[in-house]
Amino acid sequence: MPYISRERRQDAAHAPQNAGEINYAITALLCEYIRSKGDSYASINDCIGALECAKLEAYRRIAVPYE
């Protein structure tokens, strides 16, 4: 993963510093969820649904007041 250094990947306690690190953190969290629930359509669908709701919530909380 060229957008995040190997050292930063190992340090899960840090706050993301750029878009690549945000992407990595979200993807790692989704992969952990799928590993715990099992690789199935349902668990993948759970992740996609959560991503969509998180996107809408972030827009509501962050972008709307800015506009």
For each residue, the residues with C-beta under 8 A, 3 or more apart:
1: 4 9 20 24
2:
3: 18 19 20 21 23 24
4: 1 8 9 20 21 24
5: 8 9
6: 9 10
7: 10 11
8: 4 5 11 14 17 21
9: 1 4 5 6 24
10: 6 7
11: 7 8 14
12: 28
13:
14: 8 11 17
15:
16: 21 22 24 25
17: 8 14 21
18: 3 21 22
19: 3 22 23
20: 1 3 4 23 24
21: 3 4 8 16 17 18 24 25
22: 16 18 19 25 26
23: 3 19 20 26 27
24: 1 3 4 9 16 20 21 27 28
25: 16 21 22 28 29
26: 22 23 29 30 51
27: 23 24 30 31
28: 12 24 25 31 32
29: 25 26 32 33
30: 26 27 33 34 47 51
31: 27 28 34 35
32: 28 29 35 36
33: 29 30 36 37 43 46 47
34: 30 31 37 38 39 43 44 47
35: 31 32
36: 32 33
37: 33 34 40 42 43 46
38: 34 43
39: 34 43 44
40: 37 43 44
41: 44 45
42: 37 45 46
43: 33 34 37 38 39 40 46 47
44: 34 39 40 41 47 48
45: 41 42 48 49
46: 33 37 42 43 49 50
47: 30 33 34 43 44 50 51
48: 44 45 51 52
49: 45 46 52 53
50: 46 47 53 54
51: 26 30 47 48 54 55
52: 48 49 55 56
53: 49 50 56 57
54: 50 51 57 58
55: 51 52 58 59
56: 52 53 59 60
57: 53 54 60 61
58: 54 55 61 62 63
59: 55 56 62 63 64
60: 56 57 63 64
61: 57 58 64 65
62: 58 59 65 66
63: 58 59 60 66 67
64: 59 60 61 67
65: 61 62
66: 62 63
67: 63 64
